[in-house]
Amino acid sequence: MDVLEAIHTRRTIAKFRPEPIPAETLTELLSAGTWAPNHHLTEPWRFVILGPETQRLLAARFGELKVHKAPTEAAEQRERIRADNERMFLNLPAVVAVAALQEGNEQRRREDYAAVCCAVQNVQLAAWAAGIGMKWSTSPLIRDPLSYRLLSLDPTRFDIIGFLFTGYPAETPTRERRLPLDEVIRTSP
Ligand SMILES: Cc1cc2nc3c(=O)[nH]c(=O)nc-3n(C[C@H](O)[C@H](O)[C@H](O)COP(=O)(O)O)c2cc1C
């Protein structure tokens, strides 16, 4: 698959087959992230592959946090939301936390955040070309102190910018809507 085909056909994947992703494959995908452009060669990305214990603890927290978003639901419904989300997270074949170094002045922090976003897209495209799907998830888990503690990330230096839910796709959504090109591309006089 060439780069353009990967760009055009990649979709965010919500449902995964249960097969695990081999560790060396995951490392190879993340290494594609490290070749992203980054100003002043700060290499601001950090990837933490969740081990089973961390995934179990963060799955429980993920479920709890989803319930916080549904405060008006009946207790039974809240418990269903919690349990469904915990199970979903727990059953993900692989999860990678992505953190961005956030040090220095605002310009540097913005550039480093941008670089890590480039890295994530490199990883997503490399994964897609290998038949592996991802969802870039930014649940409240990315700001939760428990995530920083379990992942040994110093919150005064790093922002978790997402969790990459990873696995072989069980379902691939049809192409997402995009604006017509003439709304987003123009040539100045
Ligand atoms: C910074 C960022 C955060 C995202 N967070 C979430 C998320 O928390 N949950 C989710 O379902 N999708 C999330 N997505 C995926 C988008 O919803 C998805 O890219 C969008 O619907 C377009 O679909 P496509 O990726 O298949 O083109 C995120 C994407 C980005 C770039």
The ligand as an SDF file (V2000), in Angstrom:
LIG
                    3D

 31 33  0  0  0  0  0  0  0  0999 V2000
   -6.8530   14.7460   18.5650 C   0  0  0  0  0  0  0  0  0  0  0  0
   -7.8920   13.7020   18.2520 C   0  0  0  0  0  0  0  0  0  0  0  0
   -8.6590   13.1740   19.2710 C   0  0  0  0  0  0  0  0  0  0  0  0
   -9.6230   12.1880   19.0300 C   0  0  0  0  0  0  0  0  0  0  0  0
  -10.3290   11.6620   20.0770 N   0  0  0  0  0  0  0  0  0  0  0  0
  -11.2820   10.7460   19.8360 C   0  0  0  0  0  0  0  0  0  0  0  0
  -12.0130   10.1790   20.9140 C   0  0  0  0  0  0  0  0  0  0  0  0
  -11.8000   10.4910   22.0930 O   0  0  0  0  0  0  0  0  0  0  0  0
  -12.9710    9.2740   20.6170 N   0  0  0  0  0  0  0  0  0  0  0  0
  -13.2320    8.8900   19.3300 C   0  0  0  0  0  0  0  0  0  0  0  0
  -14.1180    8.0690   19.1210 O   0  0  0  0  0  0  0  0  0  0  0  0
  -12.5090    9.3710   18.2950 N   0  0  0  0  0  0  0  0  0  0  0  0
  -11.5450   10.2860   18.5160 C   0  0  0  0  0  0  0  0  0  0  0  0
  -10.7960   10.7800   17.4650 N   0  0  0  0  0  0  0  0  0  0  0  0
  -10.9970   10.2560   16.1080 C   0  0  0  0  0  0  0  0  0  0  0  0
  -11.9310   11.1460   15.3100 C   0  0  0  0  0  0  0  0  0  0  0  0
  -13.2230   11.0820   15.8220 O   0  0  0  0  0  0  0  0  0  0  0  0
  -11.8650   10.6850   13.8450 C   0  0  0  0  0  0  0  0  0  0  0  0
  -10.5670   10.9080   13.3420 O   0  0  0  0  0  0  0  0  0  0  0  0
  -12.8970   11.4100   12.9670 C   0  0  0  0  0  0  0  0  0  0  0  0
  -14.1950   10.9740   13.2560 O   0  0  0  0  0  0  0  0  0  0  0  0
  -12.6310   11.1930   11.4850 C   0  0  0  0  0  0  0  0  0  0  0  0
  -12.6850    9.8160   11.1740 O   0  0  0  0  0  0  0  0  0  0  0  0
  -11.4910    9.0700   10.4330 P   0  0  0  0  0  0  0  0  0  0  0  0
  -10.3130    9.0600   11.4070 O   0  0  0  0  0  0  0  0  0  0  0  0
  -11.9960    7.6890   10.1720 O   0  0  0  0  0  0  0  0  0  0  0  0
  -11.1820    9.8220    9.1900 O   0  0  0  0  0  0  0  0  0  0  0  0
   -9.8280   11.7470   17.7030 C   0  0  0  0  0  0  0  0  0  0  0  0
   -9.0360   12.2940   16.6530 C   0  0  0  0  0  0  0  0  0  0  0  0
   -8.0860   13.2430   16.9320 C   0  0  0  0  0  0  0  0  0  0  0  0
   -7.2310   13.7940   15.8120 C   0  0  0  0  0  0  0  0  0  0  0  0
  1  2  1  0
  2  3  1  0
  2 30  2  0
  3  4  2  0
  4  5  1  0
  4 28  1  0
  5  6  2  0
  6  7  1  0
  6 13  1  0
  7  8  2  0
  7  9  1  0
  9 10  1  0
 10 11  2  0
 10 12  1  0
 12 13  2  0
 13 14  1  0
 14 15  1  0
 14 28  1  0
 15 16  1  0
 16 17  1  0
 16 18  1  0
 18 19  1  0
 18 20  1  0
 20 21  1  0
 20 22  1  0
 22 23  1  0
 23 24  1  0
 24 25  2  0
 24 26  1  0
 24 27  1  0
 28 29  2  0
 29 30  1  0
 30 31  1  0
M  END
$$$$
